[in-house]
Amino acid sequence: MQLICWLIGVYMFVVLVRIVLSWFPVSYGSPMVPVSRALAAVTDPILDPLRRAIPPVRLGAAAMDLSPLILILGLSILRSIIC
């Protein structure tokens, strides 16, 4: 049970890192490209269905993707139930 709680915490951290890195553009050839791709490979299988279900919030000309925040909230609730 402790391992599951730890894995949920690690996954929440990975999602948070992906959120922060999404604020900074990664140019081709940058050493951050493999990191960005790895984070996307780990988080996209869960975030993609959430993105299809939850439309982005429009903020004028920009849009904000709420799916990572919803995922973190869901994982926090799951973690509090399990742990």
KABELNOR-V466487 format. One record per run of one state. SS is the DSSP state (H for helix, E for strand, C for the rest). FROM is the first residue (numbers start at 1). TO is the last residue. If there is no record, write none. Layout:
SS;FROM;TO
SS;FROM;TO
This chain:
C;1;1
H;2;22
C;23;32
H;33;53
C;54;56
E;57;59
C;60;61
E;62;64
C;65;66
H;67;82
C;83;83
